[in-house]
Amino acid sequence: MFAPTASQLMEEFDFSSTLLSSLAVSIYVAGFAIGPLIWAPLSEAYGRLTIYAISSVLFVAFIVGSAFATELGMFLAFRLLSGCGGAASLACSGGTLADVIPKRERGKWMALLAIGPIMGPTIGPIIGGFVSQYIGWRWIFRLMAIMFGALVPLAVLYLRETYAPVILFRRETRRRKAKGLPPLSIARSEITTKLKRSILRPFKLLFLSPVVLFLALYAAFCFGLMFLLFTTFSGVFKRQYGFSAGITGLAYIGMGVGTLGGLIVQGKFSDKIMHQRAAKRGGDVKPEDRIPLMGLLLLDDPYAKTHWIVPIMGSTFVGIGFIFIMMPSMVYLVDCFGPEAAASALAAHTVLRSIAGAFLPLAGPKMYESLGYGWGNSLLGFLSLAMVPIPWYFMLYGEQMRLKRKLVL
């Protein structure tokens, strides 16, 4: 929501640096690189629901801090911390999905689950642009705090724990208490060992599992390009086409349409294709059956001197390509690691892509200054083309990579 209004914040705090303007938007994503390393392992040690509740309260608190920041440094700090708090829903949701949804049905449910975190960055700027234009940028954060703050108590009251080991432990604890038996005793050393193992798990997966590493790198490049567009859209449409803050937010509609279309296709066909491929093998389901829908990130030249509708239409294909990379890679990891480690695998995936999403946009202003919008985006397009073989490689050798190196998690 904040992307189209970064210039307002820079004017209020009397800064003119395009680098700082990009950082004000992307530093929130840097929090996604830190938060999953905390929340995902803890969810596999203490349950999903507890982590959702704690992180949601912290997220609201840090959003309030962003709304009332009195200087740029304070604002950036709260943006980073709110990203850390908000990362729990990204890091743990895949684990929750693996807890309750069988492998054969995860494609459509993953698409539904992704509507919020993927459509949010494309629809949010449309709302944020008009909010900032009429009542100021601070009200973007105030409204988010009010709406999310109202949802937190409802979530805590009505959501239920889904992680089987935690459910069984609590059930046994209640049973023993009802029968007057002594409670289950867990040595402090055992708790420490369990927590340490859980915290180290995302790092082990990222650095020791080729499957996680390669998919995370692929997603990181894709995510970085998307946020590069998010951070440069507002400035370009204001300068080149004379859009106001509210109308600039509407420039994100093309990307929103593309991501929504991509989610519909993924949700409809991901499970269907997997079933068809599995049927040819006699019903044997493999994570590699998710790969056929993994596609190339399509990147046109959205900033060439053309009518404003052209770059918006071009961004639609960027949105489709984004979904066709992100969704299959995430469902693939959930299928590979199941309820036991899906949250940690997605945490590793989220960390790497969030680092790219936070810092690649910072290189954007300098790149466009040196190459111009035409050649700058052409360079990104050529890099995208270099990524084309990755899905084919996973289709051919993914199973071999998975089975060759089994990790003790």
C-alpha positions as MATLAB code, in Angstrom:
seq = 'MFAPTASQLMEEFDFSSTLLSSLAVSIYVAGFAIGPLIWAPLSEAYGRLTIYAISSVLFVAFIVGSAFATELGMFLAFRLLSGCGGAASLACSGGTLADVIPKRERGKWMALLAIGPIMGPTIGPIIGGFVSQYIGWRWIFRLMAIMFGALVPLAVLYLRETYAPVILFRRETRRRKAKGLPPLSIARSEITTKLKRSILRPFKLLFLSPVVLFLALYAAFCFGLMFLLFTTFSGVFKRQYGFSAGITGLAYIGMGVGTLGGLIVQGKFSDKIMHQRAAKRGGDVKPEDRIPLMGLLLLDDPYAKTHWIVPIMGSTFVGIGFIFIMMPSMVYLVDCFGPEAAASALAAHTVLRSIAGAFLPLAGPKMYESLGYGWGNSLLGFLSLAMVPIPWYFMLYGEQMRLKRKLVL';
ca = [
       0.000    0.000    0.000;
       2.855    2.352    0.728;
       4.739    2.126   -2.595;
       2.981    4.983   -4.482;
       3.352    7.358   -1.521;
       7.046    7.054   -0.723;
       7.644   10.486   -2.267;
       5.259   12.063    0.281;
       7.224   10.591    3.158;
      10.513   11.795    1.670;
       9.128   15.324    1.327;
       7.865   15.360    4.922;
      11.207   14.207    6.314;
      13.116   16.474    3.895;
      15.052   13.804    1.971;
      15.481   13.660   -1.802;
      17.536   10.466   -2.277;
      15.940    7.948   -4.653;
      17.909    5.232   -2.851;
      16.263    6.090    0.477;
      12.879    6.308   -1.232;
      13.315    2.752   -2.567;
      14.594    1.591    0.826;
      11.500    2.979    2.564;
       9.417    0.584    0.450;
      11.684   -2.457    0.310;
      12.973   -2.556    3.907;
       9.652   -4.104    4.932;
      10.559   -7.102    2.770;
      13.944   -7.310    4.526;
      11.947   -8.206    7.626;
      10.647  -11.229    5.713;
      14.259  -12.419    5.518;
      14.639  -12.325    9.306;
      11.222  -13.299   10.648;
      10.890  -16.766    9.057;
      14.132  -17.911   10.677;
      12.472  -17.277   14.035;
       8.799  -18.074   13.473;
       8.972  -21.221   11.322;
      11.237  -23.237   13.654;
       9.267  -22.102   16.702;
       6.022  -23.205   15.020;
       7.497  -26.697   14.646;
       8.486  -26.690   18.308;
       5.502  -25.005   20.006;
       2.691  -25.124   17.443;
       1.376  -22.865   14.686;
      -1.411  -21.098   16.589;
       0.802  -19.714   19.352;
       3.193  -18.260   16.787;
       0.382  -16.727   14.721;
      -1.002  -15.010   17.835;
       2.310  -13.607   19.108;
       3.522  -12.435   15.709;
       0.185  -10.779   14.887;
       0.240   -8.690   18.057;
       3.814   -7.603   17.324;
       2.903   -6.794   13.714;
       0.093   -4.460   14.797;
       2.358   -2.762   17.351;
       5.077   -2.092   14.777;
       2.544   -0.846   12.206;
       1.354    1.686   14.794;
       4.984    2.702   15.291;
       5.337    3.283   11.539;
       2.222    5.469   11.540;
       3.566    7.749   14.266;
       7.249    7.850   13.262;
       8.784   11.302   13.707;
      11.916   10.810   11.609;
      13.057    8.664    8.700;
      15.323    6.392   10.775;
      12.481    5.647   13.180;
      10.142    4.887   10.281;
      12.644    2.525    8.635;
      13.208    0.689   11.932;
       9.489    0.115   12.476;
       9.037   -0.943    8.841;
      11.767   -3.557    9.271;
      10.274   -4.819   12.542;
       6.752   -4.967   11.101;
       8.141   -7.099    8.280;
       9.637   -9.456   10.870;
       6.284   -9.721   12.643;
       4.266  -10.165    9.469;
       6.601  -12.867    8.160;
       5.031  -15.532   10.381;
       1.996  -15.884    8.134;
       4.262  -16.452    5.132;
       6.660  -18.793    6.896;
       4.134  -20.955    8.755;
       1.170  -21.065    6.382;
       2.758  -23.742    4.201;
       3.259  -25.879    7.287;
      -0.379  -25.379    8.268;
      -1.426  -26.408    4.766;
       0.717  -29.544    4.964;
      -0.858  -30.330    8.360;
      -4.435  -30.428    7.104;
      -4.469  -30.897    3.294;
      -3.474  -34.170    1.563;
      -0.794  -33.968   -1.119;
      -3.201  -34.545   -4.020;
      -5.231  -31.414   -3.185;
      -2.552  -28.931   -2.160;
      -2.282  -27.106   -5.485;
      -5.707  -25.441   -5.373;
      -5.491  -24.708   -1.651;
      -2.027  -23.223   -2.032;
      -3.407  -20.934   -4.739;
      -6.196  -19.798   -2.397;
      -3.708  -19.337    0.421;
      -1.504  -17.193   -1.818;
      -4.246  -14.727   -2.756;
      -3.469  -12.533    0.256;
       0.343  -12.317    0.227;
       0.591  -12.225   -3.578;
      -2.401  -10.056   -4.490;
      -1.764   -7.695   -1.571;
       1.320   -6.002   -3.072;
      -0.565   -5.377   -6.326;
      -3.956   -4.269   -4.961;
      -2.539   -2.448   -1.927;
      -0.899    0.371   -3.923;
      -4.238    1.137   -5.613;
      -5.854    1.747   -2.216;
      -2.757    3.355   -0.716;
      -2.430    5.845   -3.554;
      -5.881    7.342   -2.967;
      -5.614    7.185    0.844;
      -2.372    9.152    0.798;
      -3.661   11.636   -1.768;
      -6.699   12.603    0.307;
      -5.780   12.029    3.972;
      -1.990   11.522    3.998;
       0.483    8.629    4.013;
       0.261    8.063    7.785;
      -3.348    6.964    7.453;
      -2.236    4.016    5.342;
      -0.597    2.536    8.435;
      -3.338    3.663   10.805;
      -6.001    1.941    8.713;
      -3.895   -1.224    8.470;
      -3.429   -1.254   12.252;
      -7.168   -0.770   12.845;
      -8.251   -3.491   10.407;
      -5.612   -6.040   11.346;
      -6.008   -5.258   15.045;
      -9.715   -6.104   14.770;
      -8.921   -9.447   13.117;
      -6.314  -10.635   15.640;
      -8.755  -11.385   18.518;
     -11.081  -13.218   16.112;
      -8.207  -15.324   14.815;
      -7.034  -16.205   18.324;
     -10.576  -17.166   19.381;
     -11.626  -19.220   16.368;
      -8.474  -20.722   14.848;
      -7.269  -24.098   16.103;
      -3.871  -25.741   16.369;
      -3.014  -27.954   13.369;
       0.474  -29.299   14.116;
       0.025  -32.949   15.115;
       2.937  -33.366   17.598;
       1.787  -30.342   19.620;
      -1.857  -31.463   19.535;
      -0.914  -34.948   20.764;
       1.310  -33.556   23.523;
      -1.437  -31.247   24.807;
      -4.034  -34.017   24.585;
      -1.835  -36.345   26.620;
      -1.188  -33.590   29.159;
      -4.954  -33.070   29.653;
      -5.564  -36.813   29.904;
      -2.943  -37.250   32.595;
      -4.266  -34.268   34.519;
      -7.841  -35.632   34.399;
      -6.654  -38.986   35.776;
      -4.541  -37.424   38.486;
      -1.302  -38.657   36.932;
       1.901  -36.617   37.158;
       2.428  -34.291   34.168;
       4.778  -35.236   31.386;
       8.244  -34.178   32.384;
      10.521  -32.746   29.748;
      14.073  -32.069   30.753;
      15.386  -28.556   30.132;
      18.190  -30.065   28.045;
      15.599  -31.798   25.847;
      13.729  -28.516   25.267;
      16.986  -26.747   24.412;
      17.974  -29.500   21.983;
      14.572  -29.447   20.306;
      14.609  -25.666   19.949;
      18.163  -25.614   18.617;
      17.336  -28.322   16.074;
      14.259  -26.408   14.943;
      16.119  -23.105   14.561;
      18.975  -24.689   12.603;
      16.624  -26.586   10.269;
      15.955  -23.742    7.754;
      19.708  -23.098    7.449;
      20.410  -26.800    6.898;
      17.757  -26.968    4.213;
      18.971  -23.823    2.478;
      22.649  -24.728    2.378;
      22.587  -28.545    2.297;
      19.541  -29.302    0.147;
      20.123  -28.525   -3.568;
      16.365  -28.614   -4.166;
      15.690  -25.853   -1.633;
      18.722  -23.792   -2.650;
      18.050  -23.788   -6.412;
      14.329  -23.104   -6.066;
      15.028  -20.356   -3.529;
      17.546  -18.702   -5.877;
      15.090  -18.898   -8.771;
      12.300  -17.399   -6.650;
      14.689  -14.756   -5.284;
      15.460  -13.463   -8.767;
      11.753  -13.371   -9.622;
      10.797  -11.673   -6.339;
      13.590   -9.119   -6.676;
      12.387   -8.108  -10.141;
       8.823   -7.732   -8.914;
       9.848   -5.414   -6.096;
      12.120   -3.508   -8.431;
       8.991   -2.751  -10.459;
       6.982   -1.926   -7.323;
       9.527    0.651   -6.176;
      10.013    2.308   -9.576;
       6.429    2.333  -10.883;
       5.293    5.328   -8.851;
       8.229    7.577   -9.753;
       8.090    6.751  -13.448;
       4.343    7.225  -13.854;
       4.471   10.503  -11.943;
       7.413   11.925  -13.901;
       6.785   10.484  -17.355;
       2.993   10.539  -17.473;
       2.136   13.180  -14.854;
      -0.006   10.845  -12.719;
      -1.157   11.955   -9.249;
      -0.520    9.729   -6.205;
      -4.005    8.193   -6.437;
      -3.878    7.566  -10.183;
      -0.337    6.177   -9.858;
      -1.762    3.463   -7.611;
      -4.040    2.425  -10.476;
      -0.938    1.646  -12.556;
      -0.585   -1.523  -10.457;
      -3.891   -2.907  -11.795;
      -2.154   -4.679  -14.679;
       0.095   -6.593  -12.321;
      -2.883   -7.397  -10.091;
      -4.859   -8.808  -13.021;
      -1.854  -10.893  -14.069;
      -1.261  -12.355  -10.612;
      -4.960  -13.125  -10.140;
      -5.112  -14.831  -13.537;
      -1.992  -16.818  -12.716;
      -3.475  -17.942   -9.378;
      -6.692  -19.086  -11.078;
      -4.750  -21.146  -13.626;
      -2.479  -22.627  -10.951;
      -5.386  -23.467   -8.656;
      -7.369  -25.106  -11.453;
      -4.645  -27.108  -13.161;
      -1.862  -27.812  -10.615;
      -3.602  -30.774   -8.950;
      -5.149  -31.893  -12.244;
      -1.793  -32.155  -14.017;
      -0.283  -33.931  -11.010;
      -3.097  -36.523  -11.035;
      -2.711  -37.113  -14.777;
       1.042  -37.615  -14.521;
       0.664  -39.842  -11.464;
      -1.977  -41.971  -13.214;
       0.496  -42.780  -15.984;
       2.807  -44.254  -13.320;
       0.062  -46.228  -11.633;
      -0.872  -43.587   -9.058;
       2.608  -42.782   -7.732;
       2.543  -39.059   -6.838;
       5.820  -37.125   -7.043;
       6.616  -33.481   -6.206;
       8.040  -33.091   -9.735;
       4.466  -33.321  -11.047;
       4.083  -29.682   -9.945;
       6.836  -28.436  -12.266;
       5.059  -28.379  -15.692;
       3.210  -25.194  -14.695;
       6.425  -23.447  -13.678;
       7.119  -20.815  -16.312;
       9.301  -17.951  -17.382;
       8.974  -14.518  -15.849;
       7.863  -12.386  -18.788;
       9.396   -8.926  -18.716;
       8.715   -6.312  -21.347;
      10.021   -2.747  -21.499;
       7.395   -1.057  -19.312;
       9.047    2.334  -19.322;
       9.627    3.007  -22.994;
       8.067    6.255  -24.218;
       4.700    4.832  -25.255;
       1.097    5.402  -24.239;
       0.611    4.711  -20.521;
      -1.657    1.710  -21.210;
       1.231   -0.198  -22.839;
       3.407   -0.614  -19.710;
       0.337   -1.434  -17.628;
      -0.658   -4.170  -20.085;
       2.934   -5.406  -20.133;
       2.958   -5.661  -16.340;
       0.044   -8.113  -16.623;
       2.398  -10.656  -18.178;
       4.951   -9.954  -15.459;
       2.281  -10.817  -12.878;
       1.401  -14.064  -14.668;
       5.050  -15.072  -14.890;
       5.577  -14.243  -11.219;
       2.800  -16.632  -10.172;
       3.966  -19.328  -12.578;
       7.329  -19.355  -10.806;
       6.368  -18.782   -7.181;
       3.398  -21.127   -6.810;
       4.868  -24.358   -8.254;
       8.107  -23.851   -6.340;
       6.271  -23.409   -3.026;
       3.900  -26.358   -3.520;
       6.876  -28.461   -4.629;
       8.664  -27.765   -1.333;
       5.538  -28.504    0.718;
       5.137  -31.834   -1.108;
       8.827  -32.666   -0.651;
       9.072  -32.036    3.086;
       5.520  -32.588    4.357;
       4.154  -31.484    7.751;
       7.424  -32.189    9.574;
       9.569  -29.603    7.797;
       7.418  -27.726    5.253;
       7.452  -24.559    7.366;
      11.251  -24.635    7.594;
      11.618  -25.293    3.858;
       9.332  -22.371    3.028;
      11.188  -20.249    5.584;
      14.449  -20.872    3.722;
      12.658  -20.088    0.452;
      11.171  -16.888    1.934;
      14.469  -15.698    3.404;
      16.389  -15.768    0.141;
      13.627  -14.244   -1.968;
      13.036  -11.538    0.640;
      16.700  -10.541    0.639;
      16.450  -10.100   -3.124;
      13.141   -8.257   -2.784;
      14.638   -5.886   -0.236;
      17.963   -5.081   -1.869;
      17.614   -5.539   -5.644;
      15.292   -2.496   -5.835;
      18.076   -0.397   -4.299;
      20.156   -1.042   -7.420;
      17.299    0.051   -9.664;
      17.767    3.855   -9.614;
      21.474    3.602  -10.434;
      20.884    1.005  -13.157;
      18.182    3.065  -14.859;
      20.294    6.202  -14.516;
      23.179    4.480  -16.322;
      21.272    2.411  -18.918;
      17.940    4.176  -19.212;
      14.600    2.451  -18.793;
      14.786    0.749  -22.194;
      18.161   -0.979  -21.867;
      17.767   -1.408  -18.115;
      14.652   -3.521  -18.536;
      16.147   -5.287  -21.540;
      19.030   -6.385  -19.291;
      16.531   -7.791  -16.781;
      14.719   -9.524  -19.639;
      17.925  -11.205  -20.815;
      18.614  -12.388  -17.254;
      15.078  -13.807  -17.142;
      15.748  -15.739  -20.340;
      18.845  -17.249  -18.727;
      16.552  -18.776  -16.067;
      14.421  -20.698  -18.595;
      16.273  -24.059  -18.210;
      15.649  -24.289  -14.444;
      12.120  -25.820  -14.585;
      13.276  -28.293  -17.240;
      16.205  -29.298  -15.056;
      13.873  -30.005  -12.129;
      11.562  -32.059  -14.323;
      14.485  -34.196  -15.472;
      16.650  -34.387  -12.353;
      14.499  -33.156   -9.441;
      13.749  -36.624   -8.081;
      17.396  -37.596   -8.344;
      18.431  -34.493   -6.377;
      15.815  -35.176   -3.699;
      16.773  -38.799   -3.171;
      20.523  -38.376   -3.481;
      20.919  -36.225   -0.383;
      18.560  -37.112    2.441;
      18.991  -34.735    5.366;
      18.542  -35.646    9.014;
      16.255  -32.823   10.168;
];
